[in-house]
Amino acid sequence: MLGTMRVAWAALLLTARAPHAGEQPGAPPFVPGETLTYDVTWSIFPAGQVSATLDRAKGSQRETYEVITKARSQGFVSVLYNIDNEFHSLFDPQTLCSIQIHKKINEGRRHRDTRIVFDPARKLAILDERDPTKPDAPPKHAENAIPQCVEDVVTAFYYVRRRPLRVGDQIRLPINDGAKTYDVSVEVQAREQIQTPLGARAAFRVEPKVFGGLYKRPGRMLIWFSDDAQRLPLRIKASVSMGTITGTLRSVSLAPPDPLRER
């Protein structure tokens, strides 16, 4: 059960891909300073909160965006399986190709500090991972082939917000989480009216085929993106063997520009 819970929580961080070099996206519906906050439920129980904050990366020699994603369990679910994760993902704001992702994972008894660097010149995903509770253990190192532009499990959903979705569309995308690169299919299935904490919204329902590939366990994930200029991921639902985990967008905030980051 605990392993399935971990997979479902990870799946809530994934939607679709970033555009590859050569694509010509329009003006993005997101800007640095945006924070999306989600309430997470497991079946009928409150399970925690997920937030994603987009900003300009500090200390980079080129224009780079950073997404900081935090996932925290709470209440009854924390007693069963405590989660306290933080992911830092860097990407190129022009191409939206992932540059690297740093994952600090604390899930029950599982603790990992993982950094994956995507090297487009050598077409490699370079993974370095250690267990912070075992400082004397040798770290894991692996290098795996990737396309020149690849997506990670955090920055991926920003592309969908830039795409003019149409019912019947199918998108294929390469996603890498440190090992094999998976060619994930995303289907735009329907346009629906849904109720959310932000009010009634028209939304496109999409289904990324991540289970049985990127995630080995059986399951299904659905995501609803608002049919408006913001293309907000309003709801993310992962149905797995131990139940249904749903992330519902509760708030959208935009911080004022930081003058130190603009220099």
N, C-alpha and C positions, 0 to 999 in steps of 0.2 A: 504493500500500500504506500509506504513512504517513497519508494522509487517512482511510483506512478504520480504521486503528488508533485515531486520535483520536476518531472517531465511536463506536467500540465502547467505549472507555474512558468517554466521556461518558454512554453509555447505561447503564453500570453504576451511575451515580449516580441513575437515575430508576426509580421504581416506579409509584406512583399518586398520588391527589390528597389534599388536605386538605379537611375538611368545610367547607361554605359556611355563611354566617350563616343562622341559623334551624334548623340541624340540632342535635340533642340527643344528643351522644355520651356514652357512659358514662365511668367513671373510666379515664384513659389508662394503658396498660401501660408507659409510659416516664416518667421523671422527670429533672429537671435533674441533671447529673453523670454521666449514662450515656455510655459510649463503646463503640461497636461497631467491631471491627477485623476486616478481611477480608484473606485471602491471595488474590492474583490470579494465575491461570495463563493462558497463551496456548497453546492446544492442550496439549502435554505439558510446556511450559517454565514455570518460575516467572517471573512477569512483574512483580510488585510488591506493593504493599499499599495498601489504602484504609481510612481510619478516619473515623468520624463521631461528634463529641462534641456532646451537647446540654447547654445551660446557660442560665441567665438572662442577658440582655444587660445590660451595664453602661451607665450614663449615659442610659438611656431614660426619658422622662417617664411612660410607661405600662408596665404589665407586658408584657414582650416576651421571647420565647425566641430563642436563637441556636443554629444548628447550624454547627459548623466541620468541614468535610469536606476531608480531605487525600488526595491520590493521588500515589504515588511509584512510578516504575518501578525495576526493579533487574535486576542480572545481565545476561544475554545480550540481553534486550529493550532495556535502556538503551542498549546499543551501537547498536542499530538505530533506536530512537526514544525518546529520553529524555523522561520526563514528570515534572513537578514542579508540581502544581496545588494551589491552596488556595481554597476557596469559603467565604464567610461569608454565611449566609442568616438573615434575621430574619423571625419570624412571630408572629402573635397567638395566645397559647396557648388562648384561649377559642374562637375561630372556626377557628384554624389557617390562615387566609388569609395568603399571603405579603405581607410589607411591602417587602422589598428583598433583592437578592442582589448580593454583590460577589465577582467572580471574578478571581483572579490566575492566569493561564494561561501555562505554559511547556512547550511541546510541540515538541520538535525545534527548528526555526528559528522557530517561531511563538510570539510573545510578545504577550499582551494583558492589559490591566487594564480590566475592564468592570464598571460598576455599573448595575443596573436597579432603578429605584424604581417600585413599583406604587401609583398614586394612585387609590383607590376613588371619591373624590368626583368627579374628572374622568373616571374610567374610562379611564386612560391608563397604559401602561408607558413609562417615560422612561429611555432608554438613553444612557449616556455611556461612550465607549470610546477608549482610546489605546494606542499601542504604546510601552512603556517604553524600547525600544531606539532610538526615534526621537523624542526630546523636542521637536524643532522642528516635527514634523508636526502639522497641526491635528487635534484629537480628532473622533471621530464622534459625532454627536448625532441621536437619532431618537425620535419619539413615536408610539406605536401604540395603537389602541383595545383595551380589555380588558373582560371582565365586571367586576362590582363586586368579586367575589372570584376570585382566580386563583392558580394554583400555579406554583412554580418547580421546577427539576430536582433540588433537594436536599430541601426539606421535604416533598415530595410523598409519600414512602413512609410517613410517620408516620400518615397517615390509615388506610391499610390495616391497620395494627396496632390501630387502634381499632374496626375493623369486624367484626361477626360474619359471617365469610365462609361461603358455602354454595356447593357445587358447582352450576354452572349460572348463578350470578349474573353479570351484566354491568354494569359501572360505566362511565359516560361522564364525562369530566372535562376542564376547560379548563386547558391548560398553556401558559405563555408563557416564552420564553427571549430576550425583547428585541425580537422582530419580530411576526410573525403569531401569534395565539392559535390553538392546535390543539385540537380536540375529540377527545381520545384515548379509545379504548375499552379497557377492561380486562376480560378474561374469567377467571372462576374455573373452571378446567378439571377438576381432579381433587384427591382427597385421597390422598396417598401416604406410604409409610414410606421415609425416606431416612437414609443414614449421614452423619454430620457429625463434625467435631472435638469437638463437644459431646455426642456420642453419637447413638444411633438416635432419630430424632424423627419424629412424624407431622406432615405439612405439607400445606398447600394449594398447589397449583401454579397460578399465574396467568400470563396473557400480556397485557402491555400492547402495544397495536398502535401502536408508535412509529416503526417503519421505514416508509418510503414517505410519511410525513407530517412529523412533528417532525424526524426524520432522513431525509433524502431517499434515502439509499442503501438497497438491498434488504438484508433481514436479518430476524432473529427474536430476541426476547428472552423468557426465561422466568424467573420468580421463585418461590421456595418460601418461604412464611410458616409458622412453627410453629403447630400447632393447639393452643395453650394460652393462658394469660392474657397472656403477653408478646408474642405475635404477632411473633416475631423473624424478620426476613428472613434465612433461613439460607443461601440460595444464589441467586446472580444469574448467569444465563448468556446471553451475547449471541453469536449465530451470524451471522457476516458472511462476505464473500467471501474474506478472508484467513485464516479459521480461526474457532475458538471461544475466546472470552475468558470465564472463569468467576471470579466472586468468591465465596469460601466463608467464612462467618463462623467466625473462629477463637476469638474471646474476647468476652465481655461484662463490662465493669467499671462500677462505680458509685462515683464519688468522694464523700467525705463532704461535707456542705453547707458552703459558704464563708460564714461569718458576715457578711463584708463585702458579699456579694451579696444577703443576706437583708434588709439595711436599706433 
